[in-house]
Amino acid sequence: MSADQAEAPDTGSWPTYKRLLGYTRGYWAIGLVAFVGMLADGGGLALFTGLIKPMIDNLFALKDPYLIFWMPIWIIAIFSVRSLGTFVSDYGVSYVGRHVVQAMQHEVFAVYLKLPAPYFGSEPSGQQVSRITYTSEQVAAAASSAAKIAVTDGFTVIAMLFVMLWYSPYLTLSLLVMVPAIALVATVVARRYRQISRRIQGSMGSVTGTVEESVGAHREVRVYGGQAHEASRFDQITRHTRRLNLKIAATNAASSSTVQLVAASALAALVFLGTRPAVLASMTPGVFFSVLTAMGTMLPSLKRLANVQANIQRGLSAAEDIFAVIDLPPEQDNGKIELQRTRGELRFVGVSLVYPRNECEALRGVDLDCAPGTVTALVGRSGSGKSSLVSLLPRFNEPSAGRIVLDGADYENYTLTSLRRQIAWVGQSVMLFDDTVANNIAYGELAGASEADIVAAAEAANAMEFIAALPRGIHTQVGQGGNTLSGGQRQRIAIARAILKNAPILVLDEATSALDTESERLIQQALQRLMKDRTTLVIAHRLSTVEGADQIAVMDQGRIVERGTHAELIALDGQYAILQRMQFHDLAASPASH
């Protein structure tokens, strides 16, 4: 790492601090009470240290009856106030810190919901989850415990310095040994913490991502005997994280021991100055022990202040990572027209699509007309561009060239929300939420649907036969990702969701792929009812499911190479006919499929 790179991380400290402080604005009253509590905590200790001189000189040496009576009361009063200050500051700082973190987590999650779809493929999902869990907790540490230590111990050091100057400016000269050395240690330590902390944020995302993958793919891991490989991969990542955390620990330890050594040198200088013959003749024991105690009390505070840099710098690095995401631009929505209900007249005109991440050209000059209420089937080999084409409809991706026309107007003229309201989508991989069957069918904007409408949609999707057998019917929890249901059952709930939405445009991305033959037959009947009077785009692997489509577009390498009805394409004897023969041959060769 060059010198320039080493210096760079510190440049953003103050703007990040300032932005973090902005989150505390709504809690200034609680913050102020907590701040007063911190001052009472540090000030009470300084006040007690100041009482050491009268205790030694007047209480024990002169046996002052006034002090004999009042000293125990003063000590109890001082530490009662200090205890109250400790409670108020601890709770107040935690209160503010937790609210700040909740606000940041809420902001990051809200940004995730508005970011364009390509972003989610640009970094591992573990990194995105870790940002809301681990990274935000680092901000909590900086915003709460680190802030308390910085203020309480900072004020303790200042108050002790005042005690020393009050009793003996001469003995306070011993601090000249300590101050420059500690300032140097703090500067070096801060820079090192900053560099390491940034790397720790990334490593924790890798840990989360690896666990997510291994848990999500637990079947594949077991079937293919990948346990040793996954364990090795996880060990490698956790070893890297451990090394980074040990670097922080080593920096902490070196900082503590250096501060301790420097403080011991200052104490030695204090003893040396206090034992000069001229000083011994004029200084009382009370003064010497007050100054000595004040300096001794400074030592743990200085050690904590040196070590608190770890949390502060880690929190700042975490905050920078979070702010970088919060500042990302949301999905572009330049549409001005609020689309009420489309007629479903859809045209793709010279549409091309290049994925920016790998410069892969997924679509090349696609022209396709879909008349209102008709069914268009997209067929072709895997990777031919079928899913890429339909992903443009809800504007998950923007065309790199060409345009998509809906009801005679460029679809980018419509607002994103109103455009997506026109589309129902049933994908190959169904995502259900950890909620009830009913709430999964009536999801999002459908949440106001009546129970009767939900049941009707489920019946139309042939889902009620298994829903009725569930313990609480449509009010049964389906588990995370719908893991308590089979693939076919999840697919039927997704179809019920599309039926309930009643949108004029329907996209079926291999929607019957997870179904057995009997369910598929019943679902095809439901889909026929659903597709009536809707503009439907069907991506199909099994050609037998799309023979009745109004038009079939055969795709290959991002282009439409054939288009027509089933009969026309068979007569053409091109790619579609070849695919048809291959599938018919596969079916004929597989008695189990009948």
CORJO-V446810 format. One record per run of one state. SS is the DSSP state (@ for helix, = for strand, . for the rest). FROM is the first residue (numbers start at 1). LEN is the number of residues. If there is no record, write none. Layout:
SS:FROM:LEN
SS:FROM:LEN
This chain:
.:1:2
@:3:20
.:23:2
@:25:37
.:62:3
@:65:50
.:115:2
@:117:5
.:122:3
@:125:19
.:144:1
@:145:23
.:168:1
@:169:9
.:178:1
@:179:38
.:217:1
@:218:6
.:224:3
@:227:48
.:275:2
@:277:6
.:283:2
@:285:42
.:327:10
=:337:1
.:338:8
=:346:10
.:356:4
=:360:11
.:371:4
=:375:6
.:381:5
@:386:6
.:392:9
=:401:6
.:407:2
=:409:2
@:411:3
=:414:1
.:415:1
@:416:5
.:421:2
=:423:4
.:427:9
=:436:1
@:437:5
.:442:2
@:444:3
.:447:4
@:451:10
.:461:3
@:464:4
.:468:5
@:473:3
.:476:1
=:477:1
.:478:2
@:480:3
.:483:4
@:487:15
.:502:3
=:505:5
.:510:7
@:517:15
.:532:3
=:535:5
.:540:3
@:543:4
.:547:4
=:551:6
.:557:2
=:559:6
.:565:1
@:566:7
.:573:2
@:575:14
.:589:2
@:591:3
.:594:1
